[in-house]
């Protein structure tokens, strides 16, 4: 995937929706850590998909 396309997708996916924000407290309670956006995970793991 071209870098510009990947960056654009991460920009869109990086902001949680209102529904995702409501779920966040439950995620932290269940996992023992705060919820993080998909974009954070994707940026950390991007090298594995290139």
WODA-V539154 format. One record per helix or strand of 3 or more residues. SS is the DSSP state (@ for helix, = for strand). FROM is the first residue (numbers start at 1). TO is the last residue. If there is no record, write none. Layout:
# WODA-V539154
SS|FROM|TO + SS|FROM|TO
This chain:
# WODA-V539154
@|3|13 + @|18|31 + @|38|49
